[in-house]
Amino acid sequence: MQIINISVPWAKEYFQSQKLFKELQNDYPEIEFKEYDFDYNRKQINYYQVGPMLPIFLFLDNNQEITRLYRPTKEEVLKVLQKFY
């Protein structure tokens, strides 16, 4: 499984999502984590068809997107992990 965090420092929920992302990295070392900046990683942003509603967590399994969460909360992420991981 992969979790991709797409955000920008100027987004209102940026620090909240960064904190959650770091927690997940510590709690689930077997999951692959990636981060992309919406303003600077345009190739990846276009590939995943991400719009300006940020931050967003993408959940992939075998390089296929299984779901995405806009402005994710810990509870929402845990539900996704429980269902798909």
Backbone torsions as a table, in degrees:
resi	resn	phi	psi	omega
1	MET	NA	147.9	175.1
2	GLN	-126.8	145.4	170.6
3	ILE	-124.6	126.0	-179.7
4	ILE	-114.9	127.7	178.5
5	ASN	-103.6	121.2	176.5
6	ILE	-118.2	123.1	-175.9
7	SER	-157.6	-177.0	172.8
8	VAL	-144.8	146.7	-178.3
9	PRO	-60.5	-23.4	-178.3
10	TRP	-85.2	-6.4	178.8
11	ALA	-68.8	140.4	-176.7
12	LYS	-54.3	-41.7	-175.6
13	GLU	-94.9	14.2	-174.5
14	TYR	-55.8	-53.8	-174.7
15	PHE	-66.1	-35.0	177.0
16	GLN	-64.3	-45.6	-179.2
17	SER	-70.0	-35.4	177.7
18	GLN	-63.6	-42.6	178.7
19	LYS	-61.5	-45.6	178.9
20	LEU	-62.9	-42.9	-179.4
21	PHE	-61.2	-43.9	178.5
22	LYS	-64.5	-39.8	176.4
23	GLU	-59.3	-45.9	-179.9
24	LEU	-62.9	-40.2	177.9
25	GLN	-60.1	-39.4	179.0
26	ASN	-72.5	-39.1	-175.5
27	ASP	-80.2	-24.4	-176.4
28	TYR	-131.2	69.1	-176.2
29	PRO	-64.1	-17.7	-179.3
30	GLU	-83.2	-9.9	176.3
31	ILE	-88.7	141.7	176.7
32	GLU	-85.8	128.0	-178.1
33	PHE	-116.0	138.2	175.6
34	LYS	-135.4	151.5	177.0
35	GLU	-129.8	138.6	175.5
36	TYR	-132.3	139.1	175.2
37	ASP	-88.5	125.5	-177.1
38	PHE	-57.2	-34.9	-177.2
39	ASP	-79.8	-25.4	-171.4
40	TYR	-115.3	-16.0	-177.4
41	ASN	-111.3	57.5	-172.7
42	ARG	-61.8	-35.5	-178.9
43	LYS	-60.7	-48.0	179.4
44	GLN	-68.2	-39.3	-179.8
45	ILE	-61.3	-45.1	178.8
46	ASN	-65.6	-40.1	179.9
47	TYR	-59.1	-43.9	-178.8
48	TYR	-87.5	1.4	177.5
49	GLN	52.4	54.4	-179.5
50	VAL	-95.4	130.8	176.8
51	GLY	-92.0	-170.1	-174.5
52	PRO	-78.0	-1.4	178.5
53	MET	-79.0	106.1	-172.6
54	LEU	-130.1	159.3	-4.8
55	PRO	-75.8	165.2	179.1
56	ILE	-139.5	139.2	172.0
57	PHE	-108.9	127.4	174.3
58	LEU	-103.7	136.1	178.7
59	PHE	-112.8	123.1	-178.3
60	LEU	-123.0	147.1	173.0
61	ASP	-132.7	124.0	-175.2
62	ASN	53.0	42.8	178.4
63	ASN	63.8	14.9	175.5
64	GLN	-110.7	129.4	179.6
65	GLU	-67.1	129.7	177.4
66	ILE	-104.9	-28.6	174.9
67	THR	-169.9	169.6	174.8
68	ARG	-142.3	147.6	178.9
69	LEU	-123.8	125.1	175.0
70	TYR	-90.4	131.8	-178.8
71	ARG	49.1	60.9	-171.0
72	PRO	-67.0	144.5	171.4
73	THR	-106.1	162.5	179.5
74	LYS	-60.3	-41.3	-179.0
75	GLU	-61.7	-42.2	179.2
76	GLU	-64.5	-42.6	-179.6
77	VAL	-64.1	-43.8	-179.8
78	LEU	-62.7	-36.2	176.3
79	LYS	-63.3	-42.5	178.1
80	VAL	-64.0	-45.3	-179.9
81	LEU	-63.5	-39.2	179.2
82	GLN	-64.9	-37.4	-177.2
83	LYS	-76.9	-39.9	-170.0
84	PHE	-111.0	-12.4	-173.6
85	TYR	-107.0	NA	NA
